[in-house]
Amino acid sequence: MSHTLALWKENRNPRFVEVKQALVNLELATDLNAELELGEFLKLLVKPKGRQFPDTIADVGFGVSQVLPMLVADAALEDGGMLMVNQPEIHLHPSSQALLGNYFSSRSKKRQYVVETHSEYLINRLRLLVARNELQESDVVIYYCGSETTQNPSGVSKVTMKRDGTLSGMPKEFFSTYSVDTFNLAMTVMGDDDHASE
C-alpha cells in the first residue's frame, strides 16, 4: 500500500489526491505524504487532524492504518467494480464511522460495496442520507446475521430500508441497545422515567 501511494504521488496520479481527500473527508488527517527514498525505502507520513506536524503511519493510531488500505484499494478499483470490506469502522471515532456512510454513498454511482459492519453509526448515516434523498433506499441492502432458529435456519434476515430512512423486518436484537438507550435517555431528560423500557 505504501509503495502504491508513493508511486501514485511520484507519477502525479490523481488517485493519490483521491486517497488524501478521503482521509480529510473522514476527518482522520489533514495531509498525506508518501515518498520513495533511495529508490526503495518508503516514507509514509500522515498529518492527523489537530496536529501541527505529520507522523508515520505507525504513530497516528490504528484507525488510519486500518482504513487507509481500504481507501487505496477503492481508489485502484475500476469503475463498475465491487469492493468487499470487513469492518472498516474498527478503531475509528464515531464521527468517522458515520462519515464512512458519506464516503460509500458518494462513490456508489460508479461501484458497489459489500460492507460487513457492526457500526450503528455507519448504518444510521446511510439511513439519514436516504431520508434526505441523497441516496436511494434501493441502493442500500442490509442483511442481519444472527442466531439460527427453527423459523430462520440460516440466521440471516433481510432488513429493508424505507424512503424515510426507517428500517423494517429487523430482528428484535437489531439496534436494540442503541434504540432502547436513546429512548430511555429521552424519557429521563423529559422526566418521564415511568415510560422508559428495559
Backbone as CSV, one residue per row, in Angstrom:
resi,resn,N_x,N_y,N_z,CA_x,CA_y,CA_z,C_x,C_y,C_z
1,MET,0.816,-1.182,0.000,0.000,0.000,0.000,0.871,1.262,0.000
2,SER,1.877,1.312,0.857,2.755,2.482,0.923,3.464,2.698,-0.404
3,HIS,3.920,1.602,-1.004,4.622,1.690,-2.286,3.679,2.221,-3.363
4,THR,2.446,1.746,-3.370,1.448,2.219,-4.339,1.223,3.712,-4.177
5,LEU,1.047,4.158,-2.938,0.840,5.588,-2.687,2.040,6.408,-3.148
6,ALA,3.242,5.923,-2.857,4.452,6.650,-3.258,4.554,6.748,-4.780
7,LEU,4.238,5.667,-5.474,4.270,5.697,-6.941,3.202,6.627,-7.502
8,TRP,2.008,6.584,-6.925,0.943,7.486,-7.379,1.358,8.942,-7.203
9,LYS,1.968,9.238,-6.035,2.385,10.617,-5.794,3.489,11.020,-6.765
10,GLU,4.476,10.164,-6.928,5.613,10.456,-7.805,5.163,10.669,-9.257
11,ASN,4.174,9.888,-9.689,3.674,9.976,-11.063,2.500,10.947,-11.217
12,ARG,2.202,11.661,-10.148,1.092,12.626,-10.137,-0.232,11.990,-10.555
13,ASN,-0.425,10.775,-10.116,-1.656,10.051,-10.386,-2.759,10.650,-9.510
14,PRO,-3.906,11.008,-10.091,-4.982,11.618,-9.302,-5.502,10.722,-8.181
15,ARG,-5.188,9.449,-8.233,-5.630,8.547,-7.167,-4.982,8.902,-5.829
16,PHE,-3.765,9.441,-5.860,-3.115,9.855,-4.611,-3.921,10.971,-3.953
17,VAL,-4.319,11.956,-4.741,-5.121,13.073,-4.222,-6.478,12.561,-3.741
18,GLU,-7.018,11.582,-4.434,-8.299,10.976,-4.060,-8.218,10.352,-2.661
19,VAL,-7.160,9.607,-2.399,-6.971,8.975,-1.086,-6.752,10.045,-0.017
20,LYS,-5.944,11.023,-0.334,-5.663,12.120,0.605,-6.958,12.855,0.962
21,GLN,-7.777,13.143,-0.042,-9.037,13.849,0.196,-10.002,12.990,1.011
22,ALA,-9.986,11.686,0.791,-10.846,10.797,1.574,-10.469,10.844,3.053
23,LEU,-9.170,10.867,3.355,-8.731,10.987,4.755,-9.205,12.297,5.374
24,VAL,-9.171,13.364,4.583,-9.658,14.665,5.055,-11.163,14.590,5.299
25,ASN,-11.907,14.037,4.344,-13.363,13.948,4.464,-13.799,13.066,5.629
26,LEU,-13.001,12.066,5.945,-13.300,11.198,7.087,-12.819,11.806,8.406
27,GLU,-12.254,13.001,8.318,-11.735,13.745,9.477,-10.653,12.961,10.217
28,LEU,-9.848,12.229,9.449,-8.759,11.448,10.032,-7.411,12.118,9.862
29,ALA,-7.282,12.987,8.867,-5.995,13.633,8.597,-6.224,14.906,7.800
30,THR,-5.236,15.788,7.861,-5.277,16.995,7.035,-4.249,16.936,5.919
31,ASP,-3.355,15.930,5.968,-2.356,15.796,4.915,-1.838,14.361,4.875
32,LEU,-1.362,13.979,3.706,-0.780,12.663,3.487,0.419,12.847,2.580
33,ASN,1.512,12.190,2.913,2.710,12.277,2.087,3.336,10.890,1.991
34,ALA,3.689,10.500,0.785,4.339,9.206,0.556,5.510,9.434,-0.375
35,GLU,6.678,8.984,0.034,7.881,9.209,-0.772,8.741,7.958,-0.821
36,LEU,9.365,7.776,-1.974,10.398,6.749,-2.111,11.722,7.420,-1.795
37,GLU,12.471,6.851,-0.870,13.787,7.389,-0.539,14.839,6.373,-0.960
38,LEU,15.841,6.833,-1.653,16.903,5.972,-2.178,16.331,4.894,-3.103
39,GLY,15.224,5.229,-3.737,14.614,4.325,-4.700,13.858,3.156,-4.112
40,GLU,14.006,2.901,-2.821,13.351,1.732,-2.236,12.651,2.022,-0.916
41,PHE,13.339,2.666,-0.002,12.780,2.896,1.322,11.542,3.781,1.208
42,LEU,10.493,3.376,1.864,9.243,4.120,1.794,9.052,4.974,3.032
43,LYS,8.604,6.176,2.808,8.301,7.089,3.903,6.843,7.506,3.727
44,LEU,5.996,7.075,4.650,4.578,7.400,4.598,4.245,8.224,5.828
45,LEU,3.868,9.467,5.607,3.551,10.380,6.708,2.105,10.841,6.604
46,VAL,1.463,10.894,7.757,0.086,11.360,7.849,0.045,12.473,8.879
47,LYS,-0.626,13.554,8.535,-0.791,14.649,9.493,-2.210,14.561,10.054
48,PRO,-2.342,14.029,11.270,-3.670,13.885,11.862,-4.337,15.239,12.091
49,LYS,-5.640,15.230,12.047,-6.414,16.439,12.300,-6.062,16.968,13.690
50,GLY,-5.792,18.255,13.773,-5.486,18.886,15.044,-4.025,18.851,15.450
51,ARG,-3.181,18.228,14.659,-1.751,18.187,14.977,-0.981,19.097,14.036
52,GLN,0.122,19.631,14.541,0.929,20.570,13.765,1.871,19.868,12.800
53,PHE,2.371,18.696,13.204,3.376,18.009,12.396,2.895,16.612,12.010
54,PRO,3.351,16.127,10.862,2.976,14.771,10.440,3.722,13.706,11.237
55,ASP,3.151,12.518,11.262,3.745,11.356,11.924,3.751,10.190,10.945
56,THR,4.533,9.180,11.278,4.495,7.967,10.466,3.154,7.279,10.689
57,ILE,2.793,6.423,9.768,1.517,5.712,9.864,1.428,4.894,11.152
58,ALA,2.560,4.416,11.645,2.580,3.617,12.878,2.290,4.460,14.113
59,ASP,2.473,5.775,14.013,2.327,6.648,15.178,1.030,7.446,15.216
60,VAL,0.137,7.234,14.263,-1.079,8.054,14.234,-2.316,7.331,14.742
61,GLY,-2.177,6.119,15.182,-3.323,5.380,15.698,-3.797,4.328,14.714
62,PHE,-4.494,3.346,15.263,-4.917,2.209,14.449,-5.985,2.565,13.428
63,GLY,-6.818,3.559,13.712,-7.908,3.894,12.801,-7.432,4.213,11.405
64,VAL,-6.430,5.087,11.297,-5.902,5.470,9.986,-5.263,4.266,9.309
65,SER,-4.471,3.507,10.056,-3.794,2.356,9.445,-4.779,1.271,9.027
66,GLN,-5.947,1.216,9.661,-6.965,0.239,9.282,-7.717,0.669,8.026
67,VAL,-8.059,1.948,7.929,-8.905,2.413,6.825,-8.100,2.751,5.575
68,LEU,-6.831,3.096,5.721,-6.019,3.502,4.570,-5.908,2.413,3.496
69,PRO,-5.675,1.146,3.846,-5.635,0.122,2.794,-6.948,0.017,2.007
70,MET,-8.080,0.211,2.694,-9.367,0.192,2.008,-9.470,1.351,1.023
71,LEU,-9.021,2.543,1.441,-9.078,3.715,0.564,-8.198,3.526,-0.665
72,VAL,-7.029,2.934,-0.474,-6.120,2.677,-1.599,-6.735,1.643,-2.541
73,ALA,-7.278,0.561,-1.983,-7.914,-0.469,-2.818,-9.087,0.113,-3.589
74,ASP,-9.853,0.982,-2.938,-11.002,1.596,-3.600,-10.558,2.548,-4.708
75,ALA,-9.519,3.323,-4.458,-9.008,4.241,-5.484,-8.467,3.473,-6.685
76,ALA,-7.920,2.293,-6.449,-7.366,1.478,-7.535,-8.451,0.732,-8.314
77,LEU,-9.640,0.630,-7.739,-10.732,-0.114,-8.355,-11.253,0.595,-9.601
78,GLU,-11.455,-0.165,-10.647,-12.010,0.393,-11.883,-13.500,0.668,-11.700
79,ASP,-14.023,1.639,-12.452,-15.451,1.913,-12.425,-16.219,0.647,-12.782
80,GLY,-17.320,0.425,-12.083,-18.119,-0.773,-12.296,-17.692,-1.936,-11.426
81,GLY,-16.608,-1.772,-10.682,-16.100,-2.842,-9.836,-16.835,-2.933,-8.510
82,MET,-16.441,-3.919,-7.732,-17.029,-4.134,-6.413,-15.906,-4.294,-5.395
83,LEU,-16.071,-3.625,-4.259,-15.103,-3.735,-3.172,-15.794,-4.364,-1.971
84,MET,-15.202,-5.418,-1.442,-15.725,-6.060,-0.240,-14.851,-5.636,0.930
85,VAL,-15.494,-5.133,1.980,-14.773,-4.552,3.110,-15.267,-5.183,4.405
86,ASN,-14.330,-5.564,5.249,-14.651,-6.164,6.532,-14.415,-5.157,7.649
87,GLN,-15.468,-4.718,8.287,-15.439,-3.814,9.432,-14.514,-2.609,9.239
88,PRO,-14.810,-1.749,8.287,-13.950,-0.583,8.062,-13.959,0.399,9.229
89,GLU,-14.920,0.248,10.121,-15.063,1.177,11.242,-14.133,0.885,12.413
90,ILE,-13.420,-0.229,12.372,-12.587,-0.619,13.518,-11.594,0.492,13.862
91,HIS,-11.545,0.837,15.128,-10.629,1.832,15.694,-10.906,3.262,15.221
92,LEU,-12.071,3.511,14.626,-12.418,4.879,14.229,-13.358,5.488,15.257
93,HIS,-13.245,6.799,15.446,-14.181,7.518,16.299,-15.572,7.451,15.673
94,PRO,-16.624,7.580,16.480,-17.984,7.509,15.941,-18.249,8.464,14.776
95,SER,-17.720,9.684,14.836,-17.975,10.626,13.735,-17.357,10.128,12.435
96,SER,-16.181,9.546,12.497,-15.551,8.994,11.289,-16.282,7.745,10.806
97,GLN,-16.823,6.958,11.744,-17.629,5.804,11.342,-18.841,6.268,10.540
98,ALA,-19.493,7.325,11.019,-20.650,7.863,10.296,-20.228,8.412,8.938
99,LEU,-19.094,9.089,8.893,-18.619,9.663,7.631,-18.270,8.592,6.601
100,LEU,-18.005,7.363,7.046,-17.830,6.267,6.093,-19.093,6.088,5.256
101,GLY,-20.248,6.324,5.869,-21.506,6.255,5.120,-21.529,7.267,3.989
102,ASN,-21.067,8.483,4.276,-20.979,9.510,3.232,-19.994,9.092,2.148
103,TYR,-18.868,8.526,2.571,-17.844,8.095,1.624,-18.413,7.055,0.656
104,PHE,-19.010,5.993,1.201,-19.558,4.940,0.342,-20.667,5.487,-0.550
105,SER,-21.519,6.331,0.015,-22.615,6.905,-0.760,-22.107,7.741,-1.927
106,SER,-21.104,8.573,-1.670,-20.602,9.480,-2.711,-19.947,8.737,-3.868
107,ARG,-19.519,7.518,-3.628,-18.811,6.762,-4.665,-19.652,5.618,-5.236
108,SER,-20.862,5.452,-4.734,-21.672,4.284,-5.092,-22.263,4.338,-6.497
109,LYS,-22.194,5.454,-7.166,-22.710,5.527,-8.540,-21.793,4.781,-9.509
110,LYS,-20.502,4.691,-9.170,-19.528,4.085,-10.079,-19.063,2.699,-9.649
111,ARG,-19.467,2.260,-8.453,-19.014,0.961,-7.970,-19.960,0.459,-6.896
112,GLN,-19.789,-0.785,-6.529,-20.605,-1.372,-5.475,-19.720,-1.722,-4.286
113,TYR,-20.343,-1.688,-3.118,-19.637,-2.053,-1.895,-20.413,-3.140,-1.166
114,VAL,-19.696,-4.108,-0.661,-20.251,-5.088,0.258,-19.482,-4.867,1.553
115,VAL,-20.195,-4.402,2.576,-19.546,-3.999,3.821,-20.092,-4.831,4.975
116,GLU,-19.217,-5.533,5.656,-19.586,-6.234,6.883,-19.264,-5.275,8.015
117,THR,-20.300,-4.903,8.783,-20.095,-3.886,9.813,-20.862,-4.208,11.084
118,HIS,-20.366,-3.678,12.178,-21.059,-3.708,13.463,-21.398,-2.281,13.888
119,SER,-21.211,-1.329,13.004,-21.330,0.083,13.352,-22.735,0.630,13.130
120,GLU,-23.403,0.948,14.225,-24.698,1.612,14.126,-24.528,3.013,13.552
121,TYR,-23.377,3.630,13.795,-23.123,4.977,13.266,-23.107,4.963,11.742
122,LEU,-22.464,3.982,11.163,-22.399,3.852,9.707,-23.793,3.605,9.129
123,ILE,-24.522,2.669,9.709,-25.862,2.363,9.204,-26.800,3.545,9.399
124,ASN,-26.721,4.200,10.555,-27.590,5.360,10.779,-27.279,6.500,9.817
125,ARG,-26.024,6.668,9.433,-25.700,7.711,8.458,-26.316,7.374,7.098
126,LEU,-26.268,6.100,6.720,-26.911,5.690,5.463,-28.413,5.945,5.527
127,ARG,-29.017,5.693,6.678,-30.448,5.968,6.860,-30.728,7.457,6.679
128,LEU,-29.885,8.289,7.261,-30.051,9.738,7.141,-29.914,10.189,5.691
129,LEU,-28.939,9.655,4.988,-28.737,10.021,3.585,-29.935,9.619,2.730
130,VAL,-30.536,8.477,3.032,-31.746,8.054,2.320,-32.892,9.002,2.653
131,ALA,-33.077,9.316,3.931,-34.162,10.214,4.342,-34.023,11.596,3.713
132,ARG,-32.800,12.031,3.478,-32.548,13.340,2.848,-32.531,13.263,1.318
133,ASN,-32.848,12.111,0.773,-32.836,11.878,-0.683,-31.462,12.071,-1.309
134,GLU,-30.413,11.889,-0.530,-29.051,11.941,-1.060,-28.594,10.558,-1.504
135,LEU,-29.403,9.560,-1.182,-29.134,8.169,-1.521,-30.492,7.492,-1.661
136,GLN,-30.632,6.633,-2.640,-31.895,5.919,-2.837,-31.960,4.713,-1.907
137,GLU,-33.145,4.463,-1.363,-33.294,3.318,-0.465,-32.962,2.007,-1.179
138,SER,-33.179,1.962,-2.482,-32.858,0.746,-3.243,-31.349,0.543,-3.397
139,ASP,-30.559,1.575,-3.092,-29.101,1.466,-3.168,-28.491,0.825,-1.923
140,VAL,-29.311,0.626,-0.897,-28.818,0.073,0.368,-29.550,-1.234,0.655
141,VAL,-28.804,-2.293,0.824,-29.372,-3.589,1.186,-28.670,-4.033,2.465
142,ILE,-29.456,-4.366,3.474,-28.891,-4.778,4.760,-29.320,-6.211,5.054
143,TYR,-28.348,-7.023,5.402,-28.620,-8.382,5.872,-28.075,-8.489,7.285
144,TYR,-28.928,-8.904,8.190,-28.527,-9.094,9.575,-28.208,-10.571,9.778
145,CYS,-27.022,-10.855,10.259,-26.611,-12.237,10.524,-26.708,-12.483,12.020
146,GLY,-27.709,-13.241,12.406,-27.935,-13.513,13.819,-27.908,-14.999,14.101
147,SER,-28.603,-15.380,15.135,-28.631,-16.780,15.554,-29.587,-17.587,14.685
148,GLU,-29.221,-18.827,14.476,-30.091,-19.734,13.736,-31.286,-20.097,14.609
149,THR,-32.463,-20.132,13.993,-33.678,-20.527,14.700,-34.440,-21.528,13.839
150,THR,-35.487,-22.106,14.404,-36.325,-23.026,13.634,-36.979,-22.284,12.475
151,GLN,-37.439,-21.048,12.729,-38.086,-20.250,11.691,-37.082,-19.707,10.676
152,ASN,-35.835,-19.528,11.089,-34.803,-18.966,10.210,-33.516,-19.775,10.380
153,PRO,-33.433,-20.931,9.716,-32.278,-21.816,9.915,-30.938,-21.213,9.511
154,SER,-30.935,-20.256,8.596,-29.656,-19.648,8.188,-29.208,-18.574,9.167
155,GLY,-30.155,-18.003,9.905,-29.833,-16.907,10.815,-29.696,-15.569,10.116
156,VAL,-29.931,-15.533,8.802,-29.785,-14.300,8.024,-31.161,-13.697,7.769
157,SER,-31.306,-12.418,8.100,-32.563,-11.707,7.876,-32.308,-10.478,7.025
158,LYS,-33.172,-10.257,6.039,-33.061,-9.049,5.224,-33.806,-7.925,5.930
159,VAL,-33.120,-6.813,6.107,-33.703,-5.624,6.716,-33.911,-4.620,5.589
160,THR,-35.130,-4.142,5.446,-35.463,-3.229,4.356,-35.432,-1.790,4.843
161,MET,-34.812,-0.933,4.051,-34.792,0.488,4.367,-35.877,1.178,3.552
162,LYS,-36.684,1.973,4.242,-37.752,2.705,3.568,-37.247,4.082,3.150
163,ARG,-38.043,4.754,2.353,-37.647,6.053,1.800,-37.358,7.102,2.880
164,ASP,-38.035,6.985,4.019,-37.810,7.951,5.105,-36.646,7.546,6.007
165,GLY,-35.930,6.483,5.644,-34.772,6.041,6.419,-35.097,5.057,7.521
166,THR,-36.387,4.782,7.725,-36.746,3.800,8.743,-36.453,2.399,8.215
167,LEU,-36.320,1.474,9.140,-35.992,0.094,8.795,-37.162,-0.814,9.132
168,SER,-37.402,-1.795,8.279,-38.445,-2.780,8.577,-37.874,-4.176,8.394
169,GLY,-38.518,-5.124,9.068,-38.050,-6.502,9.001,-36.848,-6.756,9.890
170,MET,-36.658,-5.872,10.869,-35.498,-6.019,11.757,-35.753,-7.096,12.801
171,PRO,-34.792,-7.956,13.031,-34.903,-8.865,14.173,-34.922,-8.037,15.462
172,LYS,-35.480,-8.605,16.496,-35.633,-7.881,17.763,-34.308,-7.309,18.269
173,GLU,-33.215,-8.050,18.109,-31.930,-7.619,18.671,-31.179,-6.606,17.806
174,PHE,-31.678,-6.331,16.599,-31.013,-5.389,15.696,-31.219,-3.968,16.207
175,PHE,-30.171,-3.281,16.537,-30.201,-1.915,17.070,-30.893,-1.825,18.423
176,SER,-31.109,-2.934,19.095,-31.898,-2.886,20.321,-31.243,-2.051,21.408
177,THR,-29.960,-2.164,21.611,-29.296,-1.405,22.672,-29.357,0.083,22.391
178,TYR,-28.989,0.484,21.187,-28.976,1.903,20.826,-30.373,2.509,20.945
179,SER,-31.360,1.838,20.367,-32.721,2.375,20.369,-33.277,2.482,21.778
180,VAL,-33.101,1.430,22.556,-33.624,1.435,23.923,-32.917,2.497,24.760
181,ASP,-31.600,2.571,24.684,-30.865,3.572,25.460,-31.234,4.991,25.041
182,THR,-31.387,5.232,23.747,-31.761,6.566,23.270,-33.154,6.933,23.758
183,PHE,-34.082,5.989,23.657,-35.442,6.230,24.133,-35.443,6.497,25.637
184,ASN,-34.729,5.669,26.394,-34.677,5.848,27.847,-34.025,7.166,28.233
185,LEU,-33.003,7.565,27.520,-32.367,8.852,27.779,-33.350,9.991,27.537
186,ALA,-34.081,9.925,26.433,-35.068,10.968,26.128,-36.144,11.019,27.208
187,MET,-36.618,9.858,27.653,-37.649,9.819,28.695,-37.105,10.372,30.013
188,THR,-35.864,10.048,30.337,-35.253,10.535,31.574,-35.083,12.045,31.526
189,VAL,-34.599,12.560,30.412,-34.413,14.009,30.265,-35.754,14.729,30.379
190,MET,-36.801,14.108,29.834,-38.132,14.716,29.899,-38.789,14.490,31.257
191,GLY,-38.128,13.726,32.141,-38.667,13.471,33.469,-39.769,12.429,33.474
192,ASP,-39.785,11.550,32.488,-40.834,10.548,32.353,-40.237,9.150,32.441
193,ASP,-39.592,8.852,33.569,-38.957,7.543,33.745,-39.963,6.392,33.727
194,ASP,-41.260,6.693,33.983,-42.266,5.633,34.014,-42.444,4.959,32.653
195,HIS,-42.136,5.676,31.562,-42.313,5.111,30.222,-41.017,4.546,29.649
196,ALA,-39.929,4.653,30.398,-38.660,4.076,29.937,-38.796,2.559,29.923
197,SER,-38.109,1.931,28.992,-38.191,0.474,28.876,-36.841,-0.151,29.188
198,GLU,-36.836,-1.426,29.366,-35.594,-2.152,29.660,-35.050,-2.772,28.431
